Amino acid sequence: MNKLPKILLIAAVLLALTTATALANGPDKDGSRWTEMKEYHEQIHGDSFEAHHQSMHGEDWEEHVAGCHDVTEDTGR
């Protein structure tokens, strides 16, 4: 009997299991990764992420987020 169908079946099952696990554990559903990133940023730079974004880009963080949200809705991404 040909081993290729068995190998493909095993690979498909493993792919399905790893995909299901990844989807169940991500993305950042509770916001904890975002919170950790902001806290780390403040430790490194000494200012909030929002203030740093304003000084670097001259754009209010909330306006930036709103703009990204609009693009996401428009493009479906």
PDB file of N, CA, C and O in Angstrom:
ATOM      1  N   MET A   1       0.845  -1.184   0.000  1.00  0.00           N
ATOM      2  CA  MET A   1       0.000   0.000   0.000  1.00  0.00           C
ATOM      3  C   MET A   1       0.888   1.244   0.000  1.00  0.00           C
ATOM      4  O   MET A   1       1.943   1.283   0.631  1.00  0.00           O
ATOM      5  N   ASN A   2       0.433   2.229  -0.711  1.00  0.00           N
ATOM      6  CA  ASN A   2       1.188   3.472  -0.849  1.00  0.00           C
ATOM      7  C   ASN A   2       1.165   4.258   0.461  1.00  0.00           C
ATOM      8  O   ASN A   2       0.105   4.441   1.060  1.00  0.00           O
ATOM      9  N   LYS A   3       2.317   4.713   0.899  1.00  0.00           N
ATOM     10  CA  LYS A   3       2.420   5.452   2.157  1.00  0.00           C
ATOM     11  C   LYS A   3       2.037   6.921   2.006  1.00  0.00           C
ATOM     12  O   LYS A   3       1.736   7.587   2.997  1.00  0.00           O
ATOM     13  N   LEU A   4       2.047   7.432   0.779  1.00  0.00           N
ATOM     14  CA  LEU A   4       1.786   8.853   0.567  1.00  0.00           C
ATOM     15  C   LEU A   4       0.422   9.303   1.094  1.00  0.00           C
ATOM     16  O   LEU A   4       0.366  10.335   1.762  1.00  0.00           O
ATOM     17  N   PRO A   5      -0.686   8.588   0.834  1.00  0.00           N
ATOM     18  CA  PRO A   5      -1.977   9.034   1.384  1.00  0.00           C
ATOM     19  C   PRO A   5      -1.988   9.088   2.912  1.00  0.00           C
ATOM     20  O   PRO A   5      -2.574   9.997   3.499  1.00  0.00           O
ATOM     21  N   LYS A   6      -1.340   8.114   3.554  1.00  0.00           N
ATOM     22  CA  LYS A   6      -1.283   8.120   5.017  1.00  0.00           C
ATOM     23  C   LYS A   6      -0.483   9.318   5.527  1.00  0.00           C
ATOM     24  O   LYS A   6      -0.875   9.972   6.494  1.00  0.00           O
ATOM     25  N   ILE A   7       0.623   9.591   4.877  1.00  0.00           N
ATOM     26  CA  ILE A   7       1.460  10.729   5.275  1.00  0.00           C
ATOM     27  C   ILE A   7       0.698  12.035   5.094  1.00  0.00           C
ATOM     28  O   ILE A   7       0.745  12.913   5.955  1.00  0.00           O
ATOM     29  N   LEU A   8      -0.005  12.160   3.973  1.00  0.00           N
ATOM     30  CA  LEU A   8      -0.787  13.380   3.725  1.00  0.00           C
ATOM     31  C   LEU A   8      -1.916  13.528   4.740  1.00  0.00           C
ATOM     32  O   LEU A   8      -2.195  14.636   5.198  1.00  0.00           O
ATOM     33  N   LEU A   9      -2.561  12.431   5.093  1.00  0.00           N
ATOM     34  CA  LEU A   9      -3.625  12.475   6.091  1.00  0.00           C
ATOM     35  C   LEU A   9      -3.075  12.902   7.449  1.00  0.00           C
ATOM     36  O   LEU A   9      -3.669  13.745   8.120  1.00  0.00           O
ATOM     37  N   ILE A  10      -1.966  12.336   7.849  1.00  0.00           N
ATOM     38  CA  ILE A  10      -1.341  12.706   9.124  1.00  0.00           C
ATOM     39  C   ILE A  10      -0.937  14.180   9.107  1.00  0.00           C
ATOM     40  O   ILE A  10      -1.153  14.896  10.085  1.00  0.00           O
ATOM     41  N   ALA A  11      -0.356  14.629   8.009  1.00  0.00           N
ATOM     42  CA  ALA A  11       0.047  16.036   7.896  1.00  0.00           C
ATOM     43  C   ALA A  11      -1.163  16.954   7.974  1.00  0.00           C
ATOM     44  O   ALA A  11      -1.104  18.003   8.617  1.00  0.00           O
ATOM     45  N   ALA A  12      -2.261  16.573   7.325  1.00  0.00           N
ATOM     46  CA  ALA A  12      -3.474  17.396   7.354  1.00  0.00           C
ATOM     47  C   ALA A  12      -4.051  17.479   8.762  1.00  0.00           C
ATOM     48  O   ALA A  12      -4.487  18.546   9.195  1.00  0.00           O
ATOM     49  N   VAL A  13      -4.053  16.363   9.472  1.00  0.00           N
ATOM     50  CA  VAL A  13      -4.564  16.355  10.849  1.00  0.00           C
ATOM     51  C   VAL A  13      -3.686  17.223  11.746  1.00  0.00           C
ATOM     52  O   VAL A  13      -4.203  18.002  12.546  1.00  0.00           O
ATOM     53  N   LEU A  14      -2.372  17.099  11.622  1.00  0.00           N
ATOM     54  CA  LEU A  14      -1.467  17.929  12.425  1.00  0.00           C
ATOM     55  C   LEU A  14      -1.643  19.411  12.111  1.00  0.00           C
ATOM     56  O   LEU A  14      -1.641  20.244  13.017  1.00  0.00           O
ATOM     57  N   LEU A  15      -1.793  19.736  10.840  1.00  0.00           N
ATOM     58  CA  LEU A  15      -2.012  21.130  10.456  1.00  0.00           C
ATOM     59  C   LEU A  15      -3.317  21.655  11.042  1.00  0.00           C
ATOM     60  O   LEU A  15      -3.365  22.780  11.541  1.00  0.00           O
ATOM     61  N   ALA A  16      -4.369  20.853  10.985  1.00  0.00           N
ATOM     62  CA  ALA A  16      -5.657  21.270  11.547  1.00  0.00           C
ATOM     63  C   ALA A  16      -5.556  21.492  13.053  1.00  0.00           C
ATOM     64  O   ALA A  16      -6.099  22.465  13.576  1.00  0.00           O
ATOM     65  N   LEU A  17      -4.867  20.597  13.748  1.00  0.00           N
ATOM     66  CA  LEU A  17      -4.721  20.741  15.201  1.00  0.00           C
ATOM     67  C   LEU A  17      -3.905  21.973  15.577  1.00  0.00           C
ATOM     68  O   LEU A  17      -4.282  22.713  16.485  1.00  0.00           O
ATOM     69  N   THR A  18      -2.802  22.196  14.891  1.00  0.00           N
ATOM     70  CA  THR A  18      -1.976  23.362  15.222  1.00  0.00           C
ATOM     71  C   THR A  18      -2.690  24.659  14.863  1.00  0.00           C
ATOM     72  O   THR A  18      -2.562  25.652  15.578  1.00  0.00           O
ATOM     73  N   THR A  19      -3.435  24.662  13.774  1.00  0.00           N
ATOM     74  CA  THR A  19      -4.199  25.854  13.399  1.00  0.00           C
ATOM     75  C   THR A  19      -5.279  26.140  14.430  1.00  0.00           C
ATOM     76  O   THR A  19      -5.454  27.287  14.841  1.00  0.00           O
ATOM     77  N   ALA A  20      -6.002  25.114  14.852  1.00  0.00           N
ATOM     78  CA  ALA A  20      -7.047  25.296  15.859  1.00  0.00           C
ATOM     79  C   ALA A  20      -6.460  25.805  17.170  1.00  0.00           C
ATOM     80  O   ALA A  20      -7.048  26.673  17.816  1.00  0.00           O
ATOM     81  N   THR A  21      -5.320  25.279  17.565  1.00  0.00           N
ATOM     82  CA  THR A  21      -4.658  25.729  18.792  1.00  0.00           C
ATOM     83  C   THR A  21      -4.226  27.184  18.679  1.00  0.00           C
ATOM     84  O   THR A  21      -4.416  27.969  19.609  1.00  0.00           O
ATOM     85  N   ALA A  22      -3.650  27.538  17.548  1.00  0.00           N
ATOM     86  CA  ALA A  22      -3.203  28.921  17.346  1.00  0.00           C
ATOM     87  C   ALA A  22      -4.382  29.881  17.364  1.00  0.00           C
ATOM     88  O   ALA A  22      -4.294  30.955  17.959  1.00  0.00           O
ATOM     89  N   LEU A  23      -5.473  29.514  16.728  1.00  0.00           N
ATOM     90  CA  LEU A  23      -6.644  30.388  16.704  1.00  0.00           C
ATOM     91  C   LEU A  23      -7.281  30.509  18.081  1.00  0.00           C
ATOM     92  O   LEU A  23      -7.791  31.572  18.435  1.00  0.00           O
ATOM     93  N   ALA A  24      -7.259  29.445  18.851  1.00  0.00           N
ATOM     94  CA  ALA A  24      -7.846  29.478  20.191  1.00  0.00           C
ATOM     95  C   ALA A  24      -7.030  30.334  21.149  1.00  0.00           C
ATOM     96  O   ALA A  24      -7.583  30.913  22.084  1.00  0.00           O
ATOM     97  N   ASN A  25      -5.731  30.421  20.930  1.00  0.00           N
ATOM     98  CA  ASN A  25      -4.852  31.149  21.845  1.00  0.00           C
ATOM     99  C   ASN A  25      -4.444  32.520  21.342  1.00  0.00           C
ATOM    100  O   ASN A  25      -3.657  33.181  22.020  1.00  0.00           O
ATOM    101  N   GLY A  26      -4.899  32.969  20.259  1.00  0.00           N
ATOM    102  CA  GLY A  26      -4.483  34.255  19.722  1.00  0.00           C
ATOM    103  C   GLY A  26      -5.585  34.818  18.868  1.00  0.00           C
ATOM    104  O   GLY A  26      -6.573  34.108  18.675  1.00  0.00           O
ATOM    105  N   PRO A  27      -5.526  35.967  18.357  1.00  0.00           N
ATOM    106  CA  PRO A  27      -4.547  36.973  18.747  1.00  0.00           C
ATOM    107  C   PRO A  27      -4.815  37.491  20.157  1.00  0.00           C
ATOM    108  O   PRO A  27      -5.385  36.770  20.976  1.00  0.00           O
ATOM    109  N   ASP A  28      -4.433  38.669  20.441  1.00  0.00           N
ATOM    110  CA  ASP A  28      -4.472  39.232  21.788  1.00  0.00           C
ATOM    111  C   ASP A  28      -5.910  39.564  22.185  1.00  0.00           C
ATOM    112  O   ASP A  28      -6.328  40.718  22.093  1.00  0.00           O
ATOM    113  N   LYS A  29      -6.666  38.558  22.626  1.00  0.00           N
ATOM    114  CA  LYS A  29      -8.086  38.741  22.906  1.00  0.00           C
ATOM    115  C   LYS A  29      -8.351  39.642  24.114  1.00  0.00           C
ATOM    116  O   LYS A  29      -9.311  40.411  24.109  1.00  0.00           O
ATOM    117  N   ASP A  30      -7.527  39.555  25.125  1.00  0.00           N
ATOM    118  CA  ASP A  30      -7.780  40.328  26.339  1.00  0.00           C
ATOM    119  C   ASP A  30      -6.954  41.608  26.432  1.00  0.00           C
ATOM    120  O   ASP A  30      -7.061  42.338  27.417  1.00  0.00           O
ATOM    121  N   GLY A  31      -6.139  41.886  25.428  1.00  0.00           N
ATOM    122  CA  GLY A  31      -5.352  43.110  25.428  1.00  0.00           C
ATOM    123  C   GLY A  31      -4.087  43.045  26.261  1.00  0.00           C
ATOM    124  O   GLY A  31      -3.398  44.054  26.407  1.00  0.00           O
ATOM    125  N   SER A  32      -3.764  41.882  26.812  1.00  0.00           N
ATOM    126  CA  SER A  32      -2.611  41.797  27.710  1.00  0.00           C
ATOM    127  C   SER A  32      -1.290  42.046  26.984  1.00  0.00           C
ATOM    128  O   SER A  32      -0.378  42.649  27.548  1.00  0.00           O
ATOM    129  N   ARG A  33      -1.182  41.586  25.742  1.00  0.00           N
ATOM    130  CA  ARG A  33       0.070  41.829  25.008  1.00  0.00           C
ATOM    131  C   ARG A  33       0.251  43.316  24.745  1.00  0.00           C
ATOM    132  O   ARG A  33       1.360  43.838  24.854  1.00  0.00           O
ATOM    133  N   TRP A  34      -0.821  43.989  24.404  1.00  0.00           N
ATOM    134  CA  TRP A  34      -0.763  45.429  24.159  1.00  0.00           C
ATOM    135  C   TRP A  34      -0.359  46.148  25.436  1.00  0.00           C
ATOM    136  O   TRP A  34       0.481  47.048  25.400  1.00  0.00           O
ATOM    137  N   THR A  35      -0.942  45.765  26.557  1.00  0.00           N
ATOM    138  CA  THR A  35      -0.608  46.375  27.844  1.00  0.00           C
ATOM    139  C   THR A  35       0.859  46.138  28.185  1.00  0.00           C
ATOM    140  O   THR A  35       1.548  47.060  28.624  1.00  0.00           O
ATOM    141  N   GLU A  36       1.343  44.918  27.988  1.00  0.00           N
ATOM    142  CA  GLU A  36       2.752  44.617  28.255  1.00  0.00           C
ATOM    143  C   GLU A  36       3.668  45.454  27.368  1.00  0.00           C
ATOM    144  O   GLU A  36       4.688  45.963  27.832  1.00  0.00           O
ATOM    145  N   MET A  37       3.308  45.595  26.099  1.00  0.00           N
ATOM    146  CA  MET A  37       4.128  46.375  25.171  1.00  0.00           C
ATOM    147  C   MET A  37       4.186  47.836  25.605  1.00  0.00           C
ATOM    148  O   MET A  37       5.248  48.456  25.565  1.00  0.00           O
ATOM    149  N   LYS A  38       3.045  48.387  26.020  1.00  0.00           N
ATOM    150  CA  LYS A  38       3.025  49.787  26.452  1.00  0.00           C
ATOM    151  C   LYS A  38       3.854  49.979  27.720  1.00  0.00           C
ATOM    152  O   LYS A  38       4.576  50.969  27.843  1.00  0.00           O
ATOM    153  N   GLU A  39       3.757  49.041  28.664  1.00  0.00           N
ATOM    154  CA  GLU A  39       4.548  49.136  29.893  1.00  0.00           C
ATOM    155  C   GLU A  39       6.039  49.027  29.587  1.00  0.00           C
ATOM    156  O   GLU A  39       6.842  49.760  30.164  1.00  0.00           O
ATOM    157  N   TYR A  40       6.410  48.132  28.698  1.00  0.00           N
ATOM    158  CA  TYR A  40       7.806  47.975  28.300  1.00  0.00           C
ATOM    159  C   TYR A  40       8.306  49.250  27.632  1.00  0.00           C
ATOM    160  O   TYR A  40       9.421  49.698  27.896  1.00  0.00           O
ATOM    161  N   HIS A  41       7.485  49.831  26.772  1.00  0.00           N
ATOM    162  CA  HIS A  41       7.850  51.073  26.088  1.00  0.00           C
ATOM    163  C   HIS A  41       8.123  52.177  27.102  1.00  0.00           C
ATOM    164  O   HIS A  41       9.100  52.915  26.978  1.00  0.00           O
ATOM    165  N   GLU A  42       7.262  52.285  28.098  1.00  0.00           N
ATOM    166  CA  GLU A  42       7.436  53.331  29.109  1.00  0.00           C
ATOM    167  C   GLU A  42       8.725  53.112  29.907  1.00  0.00           C
ATOM    168  O   GLU A  42       9.408  54.078  30.246  1.00  0.00           O
ATOM    169  N   GLN A  43       9.063  51.867  30.208  1.00  0.00           N
ATOM    170  CA  GLN A  43      10.311  51.579  30.915  1.00  0.00           C
ATOM    171  C   GLN A  43      11.520  51.983  30.075  1.00  0.00           C
ATOM    172  O   GLN A  43      12.481  52.542  30.603  1.00  0.00           O
ATOM    173  N   ILE A  44      11.480  51.710  28.792  1.00  0.00           N
ATOM    174  CA  ILE A  44      12.611  51.988  27.910  1.00  0.00           C
ATOM    175  C   ILE A  44      12.737  53.472  27.595  1.00  0.00           C
ATOM    176  O   ILE A  44      13.831  54.033  27.669  1.00  0.00           O
ATOM    177  N   HIS A  45      11.624  54.111  27.244  1.00  0.00           N
ATOM    178  CA  HIS A  45      11.665  55.489  26.749  1.00  0.00           C
ATOM    179  C   HIS A  45      11.309  56.545  27.796  1.00  0.00           C
ATOM    180  O   HIS A  45      11.600  57.726  27.609  1.00  0.00           O
ATOM    181  N   GLY A  46      10.686  56.128  28.886  1.00  0.00           N
ATOM    182  CA  GLY A  46      10.354  57.076  29.938  1.00  0.00           C
ATOM    183  C   GLY A  46       9.112  57.906  29.677  1.00  0.00           C
ATOM    184  O   GLY A  46       8.789  58.796  30.464  1.00  0.00           O
ATOM    185  N   ASP A  47       8.414  57.632  28.591  1.00  0.00           N
ATOM    186  CA  ASP A  47       7.147  58.315  28.339  1.00  0.00           C
ATOM    187  C   ASP A  47       6.133  57.293  27.845  1.00  0.00           C
ATOM    188  O   ASP A  47       6.481  56.160  27.512  1.00  0.00           O
ATOM    189  N   SER A  48       4.888  57.710  27.805  1.00  0.00           N
ATOM    190  CA  SER A  48       3.855  56.788  27.354  1.00  0.00           C
ATOM    191  C   SER A  48       3.986  56.538  25.856  1.00  0.00           C
ATOM    192  O   SER A  48       4.567  57.340  25.125  1.00  0.00           O
ATOM    193  N   PHE A  49       3.447  55.433  25.423  1.00  0.00           N
ATOM    194  CA  PHE A  49       3.469  55.104  24.000  1.00  0.00           C
ATOM    195  C   PHE A  49       2.754  56.185  23.198  1.00  0.00           C
ATOM    196  O   PHE A  49       3.211  56.584  22.126  1.00  0.00           O
ATOM    197  N   GLU A  50       1.628  56.654  23.729  1.00  0.00           N
ATOM    198  CA  GLU A  50       0.840  57.674  23.039  1.00  0.00           C
ATOM    199  C   GLU A  50       1.630  58.969  22.871  1.00  0.00           C
ATOM    200  O   GLU A  50       1.626  59.567  21.795  1.00  0.00           O
ATOM    201  N   ALA A  51       2.316  59.406  23.947  1.00  0.00           N
ATOM    202  CA  ALA A  51       3.118  60.631  23.880  1.00  0.00           C
ATOM    203  C   ALA A  51       4.288  60.452  22.922  1.00  0.00           C
ATOM    204  O   ALA A  51       4.627  61.372  22.176  1.00  0.00           O
ATOM    205  N   HIS A  52       4.897  59.293  22.936  1.00  0.00           N
ATOM    206  CA  HIS A  52       6.012  59.006  22.035  1.00  0.00           C
ATOM    207  C   HIS A  52       5.541  59.056  20.580  1.00  0.00           C
ATOM    208  O   HIS A  52       6.222  59.615  19.720  1.00  0.00           O
ATOM    209  N   HIS A  53       4.392  58.480  20.315  1.00  0.00           N
ATOM    210  CA  HIS A  53       3.839  58.497  18.953  1.00  0.00           C
ATOM    211  C   HIS A  53       3.586  59.933  18.511  1.00  0.00           C
ATOM    212  O   HIS A  53       3.891  60.299  17.375  1.00  0.00           O
ATOM    213  N   GLN A  54       3.030  60.747  19.402  1.00  0.00           N
ATOM    214  CA  GLN A  54       2.755  62.152  19.081  1.00  0.00           C
ATOM    215  C   GLN A  54       4.050  62.884  18.752  1.00  0.00           C
ATOM    216  O   GLN A  54       4.109  63.628  17.773  1.00  0.00           O
ATOM    217  N   SER A  55       5.089  62.680  19.559  1.00  0.00           N
ATOM    218  CA  SER A  55       6.340  63.405  19.326  1.00  0.00           C
ATOM    219  C   SER A  55       7.066  62.910  18.076  1.00  0.00           C
ATOM    220  O   SER A  55       7.718  63.698  17.390  1.00  0.00           O
ATOM    221  N   MET A  56       6.963  61.632  17.777  1.00  0.00           N
ATOM    222  CA  MET A  56       7.659  61.073  16.616  1.00  0.00           C
ATOM    223  C   MET A  56       6.937  61.352  15.300  1.00  0.00           C
ATOM    224  O   MET A  56       7.575  61.590  14.274  1.00  0.00           O
ATOM    225  N   HIS A  57       5.608  61.320  15.334  1.00  0.00           N
ATOM    226  CA  HIS A  57       4.838  61.385  14.092  1.00  0.00           C
ATOM    227  C   HIS A  57       3.974  62.635  13.957  1.00  0.00           C
ATOM    228  O   HIS A  57       3.410  62.890  12.893  1.00  0.00           O
ATOM    229  N   GLY A  58       3.872  63.413  15.032  1.00  0.00           N
ATOM    230  CA  GLY A  58       3.056  64.620  14.980  1.00  0.00           C
ATOM    231  C   GLY A  58       1.579  64.332  14.810  1.00  0.00           C
ATOM    232  O   GLY A  58       0.828  65.176  14.321  1.00  0.00           O
ATOM    233  N   GLU A  59       1.165  63.154  15.208  1.00  0.00           N
ATOM    234  CA  GLU A  59      -0.226  62.744  15.057  1.00  0.00           C
ATOM    235  C   GLU A  59      -0.719  62.189  16.383  1.00  0.00           C
ATOM    236  O   GLU A  59      -0.037  61.392  17.027  1.00  0.00           O
ATOM    237  N   ASP A  60      -1.896  62.613  16.781  1.00  0.00           N
ATOM    238  CA  ASP A  60      -2.503  62.099  17.997  1.00  0.00           C
ATOM    239  C   ASP A  60      -2.744  60.599  17.848  1.00  0.00           C
ATOM    240  O   ASP A  60      -3.191  60.139  16.797  1.00  0.00           O
ATOM    241  N   TRP A  61      -2.450  59.843  18.895  1.00  0.00           N
ATOM    242  CA  TRP A  61      -2.585  58.394  18.843  1.00  0.00           C
ATOM    243  C   TRP A  61      -4.019  57.973  18.550  1.00  0.00           C
ATOM    244  O   TRP A  61      -4.246  57.066  17.749  1.00  0.00           O
ATOM    245  N   GLU A  62      -4.984  58.616  19.187  1.00  0.00           N
ATOM    246  CA  GLU A  62      -6.386  58.246  18.969  1.00  0.00           C
ATOM    247  C   GLU A  62      -6.804  58.491  17.519  1.00  0.00           C
ATOM    248  O   GLU A  62      -7.557  57.703  16.946  1.00  0.00           O
ATOM    249  N   GLU A  63      -6.314  59.584  16.925  1.00  0.00           N
ATOM    250  CA  GLU A  63      -6.607  59.847  15.515  1.00  0.00           C
ATOM    251  C   GLU A  63      -5.970  58.780  14.629  1.00  0.00           C
ATOM    252  O   GLU A  63      -6.567  58.338  13.647  1.00  0.00           O
ATOM    253  N   HIS A  64      -4.762  58.373  14.983  1.00  0.00           N
ATOM    254  CA  HIS A  64      -4.070  57.331  14.229  1.00  0.00           C
ATOM    255  C   HIS A  64      -4.860  56.019  14.272  1.00  0.00           C
ATOM    256  O   HIS A  64      -5.060  55.372  13.245  1.00  0.00           O
ATOM    257  N   VAL A  65      -5.301  55.641  15.459  1.00  0.00           N
ATOM    258  CA  VAL A  65      -6.069  54.405  15.622  1.00  0.00           C
ATOM    259  C   VAL A  65      -7.374  54.488  14.839  1.00  0.00           C
ATOM    260  O   VAL A  65      -7.765  53.527  14.177  1.00  0.00           O
ATOM    261  N   ALA A  66      -8.047  55.630  14.914  1.00  0.00           N
ATOM    262  CA  ALA A  66      -9.299  55.798  14.172  1.00  0.00           C
ATOM    263  C   ALA A  66      -9.057  55.677  12.669  1.00  0.00           C
ATOM    264  O   ALA A  66      -9.850  55.058  11.960  1.00  0.00           O
ATOM    265  N   GLY A  67      -7.967  56.266  12.184  1.00  0.00           N
ATOM    266  CA  GLY A  67      -7.630  56.166  10.766  1.00  0.00           C
ATOM    267  C   GLY A  67      -7.347  54.733  10.351  1.00  0.00           C
ATOM    268  O   GLY A  67      -7.783  54.294   9.287  1.00  0.00           O
ATOM    269  N   CYS A  68      -6.622  54.006  11.182  1.00  0.00           N
ATOM    270  CA  CYS A  68      -6.337  52.597  10.891  1.00  0.00           C
ATOM    271  C   CYS A  68      -7.624  51.780  10.886  1.00  0.00           C
ATOM    272  O   CYS A  68      -7.803  50.889  10.055  1.00  0.00           O
ATOM    273  N   HIS A  69      -8.519  52.094  11.825  1.00  0.00           N
ATOM    274  CA  HIS A  69      -9.797  51.387  11.898  1.00  0.00           C
ATOM    275  C   HIS A  69     -10.608  51.635  10.629  1.00  0.00           C
ATOM    276  O   HIS A  69     -11.224  50.714  10.092  1.00  0.00           O
ATOM    277  N   ASP A  70     -10.609  52.884  10.149  1.00  0.00           N
ATOM    278  CA  ASP A  70     -11.337  53.204   8.920  1.00  0.00           C
ATOM    279  C   ASP A  70     -10.771  52.438   7.732  1.00  0.00           C
ATOM    280  O   ASP A  70     -11.525  51.899   6.923  1.00  0.00           O
ATOM    281  N   VAL A  71      -9.444  52.387   7.625  1.00  0.00           N
ATOM    282  CA  VAL A  71      -8.803  51.659   6.521  1.00  0.00           C
ATOM    283  C   VAL A  71      -9.134  50.176   6.612  1.00  0.00           C
ATOM    284  O   VAL A  71      -9.403  49.528   5.600  1.00  0.00           O
ATOM    285  N   THR A  72      -9.114  49.644   7.827  1.00  0.00           N
ATOM    286  CA  THR A  72      -9.427  48.231   8.023  1.00  0.00           C
ATOM    287  C   THR A  72     -10.846  47.931   7.561  1.00  0.00           C
ATOM    288  O   THR A  72     -11.083  46.924   6.893  1.00  0.00           O
ATOM    289  N   GLU A  73     -11.789  48.797   7.911  1.00  0.00           N
ATOM    290  CA  GLU A  73     -13.172  48.582   7.485  1.00  0.00           C
ATOM    291  C   GLU A  73     -13.307  48.706   5.974  1.00  0.00           C
ATOM    292  O   GLU A  73     -14.035  47.937   5.346  1.00  0.00           O
ATOM    293  N   ASP A  74     -12.603  49.678   5.388  1.00  0.00           N
ATOM    294  CA  ASP A  74     -12.702  49.903   3.942  1.00  0.00           C
ATOM    295  C   ASP A  74     -12.104  48.755   3.137  1.00  0.00           C
ATOM    296  O   ASP A  74     -12.635  48.389   2.088  1.00  0.00           O
ATOM    297  N   THR A  75     -11.009  48.189   3.620  1.00  0.00           N
ATOM    298  CA  THR A  75     -10.314  47.150   2.859  1.00  0.00           C
ATOM    299  C   THR A  75     -10.730  45.743   3.268  1.00  0.00           C
ATOM    300  O   THR A  75     -10.443  44.776   2.563  1.00  0.00           O
ATOM    301  N   GLY A  76     -11.406  45.632   4.405  1.00  0.00           N
ATOM    302  CA  GLY A  76     -11.803  44.315   4.886  1.00  0.00           C
ATOM    303  C   GLY A  76     -10.676  43.521   5.507  1.00  0.00           C
ATOM    304  O   GLY A  76     -10.798  42.308   5.683  1.00  0.00           O
ATOM    305  N   ARG A  77      -9.575  44.186   5.845  1.00  0.00           N
ATOM    306  CA  ARG A  77      -8.434  43.488   6.464  1.00  0.00           C
ATOM    307  C   ARG A  77      -8.418  43.702   7.941  1.00  0.00           C
ATOM    308  O   ARG A  77      -7.533  43.193   8.628  1.00  0.00           O
TER     309      ARG A  77
END
